[in-house]
């Protein structure tokens, strides 16, 4: 992302929080809106030019934001730890407050990656009439052993390599971002986390994308979505890791735009 960030003020967890965001092509005021939800270590900047490319390819508007604790948004408080329900709270509390702060009254498409994909699915399950559709890349619907192993490797890299320095390019407080994400995922209590039951309440069209070389999850995640969500479509990508929008950007853009256009009527429904 290369535009200038703006900030929306919301109240969350008993304190004021500023949420970083950027608009893409707001002049396309009659086009469907796509809200981008980043991964567990992501931010506005970490999406790079992908949201712009997707919106330009589809003639869409876009809204990219950094969740509290990430990017240039308000960092976690020093004593703040995330609970097992942290993604549920993002979907139930933070995302609605953010959309309300920007006076968004339409039902946007949600384009989520990893943790952001899970949050998108949860939001769609909680507010089924407020979503036009979803594209979810490398979503998590339950915890797999390989996910935990990969996060342990990432934690070791953060502590012993230059990973912290690299993340500081994308986060004002990289410890806030990395610590919030890694601690809860590696908490033994999180091993039983699942959103499989919530998927039954999703009514919007879903395109679920999984790289076959993803080090954080298997095809069981997207197949689990397809087994529960009526009409969900699965896209499997060979030679693709945990970030399909980087590893296979052209394919993801083409398939996502085609899917959105096919279900365009859903993005125009009232909120």
N, C-alpha and C positions, 0 to 999 in steps of 0.2 A: 504494500500500500504506500502511495506517495503523497496523498493529500494531507491537508491539515486536520488534526484531530480536534474535535469539540468534546465538551463534557456535559453529561446530564447528571443532575443531583437527585438522588433517591435516599430514602431513609431505610436502613437495613440493620438488623441486630442492635437496635437502640442507638445508632449513631448515623450522622450524615455520611454518605458515600458518593464519590464522584466516579462516573462511568465514562470511560473514553470511547468515542465512536467516530466513524466517518461515513458519510453518505457517498453513494456511487450513482451518478446520473440522476439526481433528483428532478431534473427538468423533464424526464420521461414520466410525467405525473399521471398518465393513464395506464402505464405498464405495471405488471405484477411486481410486488416487492419481495425481495429475497433477503432474509436475515441470516447472517453467517455466525455460527457458534463454534468457537475454536476448541482445540484439543486441550488436554490436561496441562501442557506447558506452552500453550499458544497465546496469541494476542493479536491486536489489529495489525501490527507490523509483520508478524510472523506469517500471515497469509500471503505476503508479498503482492504480486500483481494478479493472483488467481481470481479474486472476486471481480475485479475490473474486467478481466478477460471473459469470464462467464457472462457477466451482465451485458457486455458489448455483443457477445455472440448471440444472446437471446433477446436483445432489445429490452432488458429488464432494468429495474431500479435495485440498488443494493444498500444494505445497512450492515456495517461491520463494527463489532464492539469488543472490548476487553472486559471480561467478567471481573468483579471486585477481587483484588489480590493479584491481578495480572496487568501486563503492559504498563500504561500510564494511569490506570485506574487506581483508586485508593488501595494501598496494600493491606494485607491482613494486620490486625492489631497484634502487638508482640505476644500477647497471651492467648491469641485466637487459634483454636484447633478445629478441624472439620470433623463432623460426625459421619457415621455410616450413611446417613440420609442427605449428604451434602449435595448430590445431584438432584434429588427430589426438591430440596430447598431452592436450588437455582431455578428449577422449572416452576415451582409454585409461588416463589416470592420475588426473586431478582428479575427474571425475564419479564413478568407482567408489570412490575414497577418501572422498569426501564422503558418498555413500550408505552406505558401510560405517560411517562415524563416527556416523551416526544409526541404525544397526542396522536399515536397511530391507531386508527379506528378500523382499518381493513384487516383481513385475515391473510397474513403473509405466508410465503413459503419459508421453511426453515431448512438451512443447509448446514449440517453439523458434521464435525470430524471428531472421532474417538469419544472422549468424555462429552464433547459438545453434541455429538450425535445421540448419545444416551439422554442428554438433557432435552434435546429436541423431541425425542420419542416420549419422554415423560410429559413434556408440555402438551403434546398432542393428545396424550391419554387423559390429562386433567382438564383440558380446554378444547374438546374435539371440534367445536364449531368456530374456533378462532384460528384455525390453521388451514391454508389452502392446499398444502402438500409438503412432503419431506424428501430430501435427499440426504442419506446418512452414510458417511464414509467410515469404515472400520469401527462400527458401533460396538459397544459393550452392553450385553443384556444379562450376563452373569460373569462370574470371575473364573478364569482358567489358570491352571498352574503356569503355563508359559507366560502369561501376562505378569504374574508375580516375579518370575525369574528375570524377565526383561527389565522390570522396574528396579530390582536389586542391582542389576548391572548398571542401570542409569544412575542410581544413587551412588554407587562406587565411583563412577566417572565424575559425578558432580563433586565428590569429596577429594578426588585424587588427580583430576586432569583439568584442562582449561574449559570444561563445560560451563562452569559458572560464569566465566568471562564471556563466553559466546552468548549465553542467555541474557547477559546484561545489555546486549544490543537491542533486545526486544522487551525488556522489563525494567522499570525504574528500580524495582526491588526484586532481584532474582531469587533471593532466599524466601520471600513471600510466596512466589509462584511455585518453586520447586518443593519447598517444605510442605505447603498445604496439600499438594498433590501426592507426593511420595509417602508422607506419613500415614494418611488414611488408607491408601491402597495397600500398604504393607502392614497395617494393623490387622492382627488375627481376627478381630471381630468383623472385618470387611469380607472375609472369605465366603460368607453366606449371602452377600449382597446379590440381589437379582431384581430385574424389572420385568420378568416374563409374565407375571400376572397382570401388570399394568398394560401390556401390549394389547390385551383384549378390548381395551377401550379406545384404541386408535381407529379413527374413521377416515382419515385423510389418505390419499395415495402415497405410497412409500417406494422409493428406489433405494435399495440397500446395496452398497458397494463394498467389496472385500478384495484386497490383494492376496494372491495365493502365497506370497512370500512374507506376509505380515508377521513380524516377530512378537506382536502383542495380542494376537487373537487368531482364531481359526474360522473356517466356514460355518461352524456350528452357530456362530453369532447371527449371521444373516439368514441362515436357514431357519433359525429359531423365530426370527421375525416373520418370515414368509409362512411359517406353519400356523401363525396366530392371526396376522393382519390380513384381512381379505384383500386380494388383488395386489399385494406387495410384489414387487419385481426385484430379483436378485441379479446383480452384475458382478461376475467373477473376473478378475484381471490377472493374467499371468505376468511374471517378471515384475511384480508390484509389491512393495512393502506396506508399512503402516500409514503412509501418506499418499494415497492415490492421486490427490490433486497436485502433487509434485512429481511422482513417479510416472504417472500416466495422464498428464493434464489434458491433452487434446481429446483423448477418449472420454474422460470424465466430463469435460465441457460438452462435447457433442451429445453424449447419452443423457446428460442432465437436462440440457436445453430441449432435446426431443421429448423427454418425459414431461417436463413442465408444460410445454406447448400442447401436448396431448391432453393434459388435465387442466388447461388454462382456466376453464370456467370455475374451478374450485378456488383459484386465487382471488376472485372478485367478490366472493360472498361477504356479507356483512359480519362485523365482529359482535 
